[in-house]
Amino acid sequence: MNDNRANVQVGVIGIGLMGHGIASNIQKNGWALGFLDHPGNQPVDNLVAKGAKAYTSGRELAAHCNVVIICVTGSPQVEDVLFREDGVLKGLRPDGVIIDCSTAVPSSTESIAKAVNEAGGRFLDAPMTRTPKEAAEGRLNLIVGGERSLYEAQQPLLESFSENITYAGPVGSGHKLKLLHNFVSLGFSTVLAEAAACAQRGGVSAEALVEVLAKGGGAGAILQRLQPYILERDNSGFKFSISNAHKDLGYYLEMTNDLNARQSAAEGIYAVLEAAKASGHEQDTIPELISLLAEEDSRV
């Protein structure tokens, strides 16, 4: 991209837990910021105080911004903000760029990219990993799909809110890799939650469980994330809901269906999350799955 930041306005749709961090770091690094006014946004007073402009529709936002970054829940929400009557595609500038940082179904992403191109714009999928803490610090991991030349042009902007960027390949590759990552990450988390629940029911001390796993094959990022809850019932380090995990595993299964790939393990993980959600715990965090699975009469 032209790195003359004073002449480039970046719009963000989805000022949630992750999107707020993205927006604040874009602004901190010198780009003019716009955002879609929405009741689901986190407080935006600090962004507005530094010059961010609120827009009432995707159409209006896109008409005033060179680049629009989307950070919403999933494919249905991405499609809605783009294709609705007053959506982004109605106001997209010639050669306007759309970057989708959401977690999405790759087949939907590929259709969206085609529609954006037909509307005269350009598209990257750039889903992220890590947590709201790293988002606030400008230290997200990004996985980017799309034309390499477009990725390279947008790299300064992407680097403003990320620590590590992996270029994955053509459009849709970013979302494919994100779903693969989340299957592994959430799969490991669910396995560990089930093991910790079994240990609790079997009278194995939490300290001994963590020590044995940490010195053996259970060591790694997932144990580090769940350890505070296993030891102290502290879920503050992994604020990822069962509902979002259920959604992401559903997207993974949809992708495996599209690719005619094996999914036996994923089906088992999905069933655990499905049961937890169905029992009214969809807003609980993944660490809290341990307590749910350990309940005396639980059959989740």
N, C-alpha and C positions, 0 to 999 in steps of 0.2 A: 504494500500500500504506500501511497505518498505519505511519508512520515512528517509532513508539515502539519503537526497536530492542531495548530490553531485554526486550520481550515477544514478539519474533519470532525464531524459530530457523530458520536456513537450512541445508539439507542439500545436500551436493555428492556426486555420483556420478562418479568418474573423476578421481582426484588424480594425473593424469599431468603431462607437461611443461607443458601449458596449464592444466589444472585446479588444479594446486598454486598457481599464481599467482592464479587466480581466488579460490580458497579463502582464501589468506593476506590478500588485499586486502579481502574481505568481512569477515573477522575484524578486521583493522586498523581498519576503518571502523565498528566498533561492534556488529555483529550476532553473536549467538551462533551457533556453527558446529557442525554435525554432518557426518559423512562416512561413506560405505560402506567398511568395511574390505575390502580386496582386495589380493591379492598383486601386482597390476600397479601399485599406487600408488607414487608417489615417497615418499621418507622423510617421515613425518608428525610426527616428534618435536617440531618447532617449533610445529606447530598444536596438538598435544595439550598442550604446556607452557603454552599460552595459553588453555586451557580447551575446546578442541574435543573432541567426544564421538564415538567410533567406534561404528558399528552394524553388526551382522552380516548384515543382509538389507535389501533395498529396502523391504520391508513395514515393518520396525521403524523404519527411517529416516523413512519418510513419516508414520508414526504420531506421530512426535515433532517434525516440522518443518512450519512453515507454508508454506515454499517449498522445492521440490527442484530443483536445477540439475543437469542431465545434461551431461557433457562426455566422451563416449566416441568410439570410432573412427568409427562410422557407423550406418546404419539397422538392421542386424541386431542390433547391440549395444543400441541404444536400445529396440528392441522387446523384447529379452530382459529388460532391467532393469525394464521396465514390466509385462510380461505373464506372466513366469514365475510359478510357484506361490507363491513368497514374494516377489513383485515389488512395485513401488511402488504399483500400482493396488489391491493387496489391503489396503494400509494408509493409503491417501490420506484425508486429513481432508476434511470438508465444506468446500467452497470452497478447498481446498488448491491451490496453484499449482505447475505444472511448467513449467520453462524449459529448453528443449533448445538447448544451445550447440554441439552436434555438427554435423558436416557430414552431411547426410542427403538422401535422395530425397524430393522434395516430395510425391509421391503417398502415400508412407508417412506423412509428417508429417500430412497431412490426415486420414488414417485414425486416427492416434494421437490427434489433437486431438478427434476425434469420440468416441473411447473414453474419453478423460479427462473430457469433458463429461458423458457418460453415467454415469460413476462419481461425479459430483458435484464435479469439480474444474474448473480453468481452465488454459489452455495458451498459451504463447508459444514460437515458434521464434526463437532469437536467436543464430545462428551468428556466428563471429568471424573476423576477419582479423588479420594480423600474426603475431608469433613468440613463443616462450616468454620471450624477453627483455622484450617489452612486456607480456606477461601478468604477469610478476613485478613490473613497475613500475606495474601498474594502468592501462595505456595501450592496451588492446585497442580495435579497431574492432568494433562490433556492428551487425548488420542484423536488425531485429526484425519479425516477422510475428505478427498476432493482433489482437484487439480493441484499438482505440486506448485505450479507458478502462483496460483492464488494463495495457497498456504504460505509460501515464502513472502508474498506481498503483505499478508496479514500478520506475519510473525511478530513484528514489534508490538502490535496490539495484544496478541495472545500472550506474549511474554510479560505483559504488564500485570497479569493476574495469575501467572503460573510459575512453577519452579522447573517442571520437567514436561517436555512436549515430545510425543512420539508421532511421526508421520506414518500413517497406517496404509495408505494407498488410495484407490479411487473412492468416489462418493459411496457412503455406506460402510466403508471399512472401519471407520472410527466407532460407529455404533455396534458393529459386529464384535470388535475387540472389547468394547465396554461390557457387552453382555457376557462374553467369555470371562472377563475379569470378575464380574459380579457373581456369576455362577460359582466360580472357584472361591471367591471371598465369602459369599453368603453360604455356600455349601459347607466350607470349613467351619464357619461360625455356627451353623445349625448342628453339625456333627459335634463340635465342642460343647455346645449348650446341652445336647442330649447326654453326652458323656458326663458333664458336670452334674446334671440332674441325677443320673444313675449313681454317681459317686456319693451324692448327698443321701440318697435313699439307702445306699449300702453302708453308710457309716464311715466312709473314707473322708479323712479330713481335707478341707479345701487346700490347706497349705501343702500337704503331701502331694495332692493331685497336681498342683501348679509346679511344684519342684520337679516331679518326675517328668512332666510334659516339657518343661523348660530345658531340661538336660537331655531330652531325647527327641523323638520324632514329632513331638507336638510344639516345638519351639517355633516362634515366628510372630508376624504382625497380628494375627488373629488372637493368639494367646495374650499378647500384650494388650489388645483392646478389651478382651473379656476378663482378664485377670482381676481388675479392680472390682468387678461385680462378683466374681467367684469368691473373692476374699472378704469383701467389705460391703457388698450390695451397692456399689457405686457405679451407676451407668452413665456418668457424665462424659466419659471419653468416647462413647459410641452411640450418638444420638441418631440412630437410623431405625425407622419404625418397621414393625412387622408388616404393616400394610405396604410400604415401599418395597420391602424385600419380596413380598408375595407378587407385587406387580412386576418387578425385575425378573424374577424366575419365570413368570408367565410369558414375558417377552422372550426370554431365552428359549422356552419350549416352542414358542411360535417360530423362532428362527430355526430351531432344529427341524421342525416340521417342513419349513420352506426348503431346507437343505437336505432333507431325507437323512439326517444324522441320528446317531444313537442318543437316547435320552433317559435311559433307565435310572441312573443315579439322580438326575435332575427331577424326575417324577417323584422320587422318594422325598427329596428335600422340599419340593413344592407341596406335597401332601402334609408335611409337618406344619408349614406356614399357613396352608389353607385351613387346617383344623384350628390353629391358634387364632386366625382371623375370624373364623366362624363362631368361636367361643366368646367373641366380644373383646379381644385383646389386640385389635388391629393397630391401635395407637401406642401400644407398649413398644419399648425399644428392643432390639435384638438381644442385649444382655438379659433383659427380663424374661426372655424365653426360658432361661434356666429355671427360674422359680416356677413358671407355669408348668414345665415338664416334670418338675419334682413334686407337684402337688399330690397329696395322698390318693385322690380319686381321679387324677388326670389320666386321660387316655389320648391326649393330643399327639 
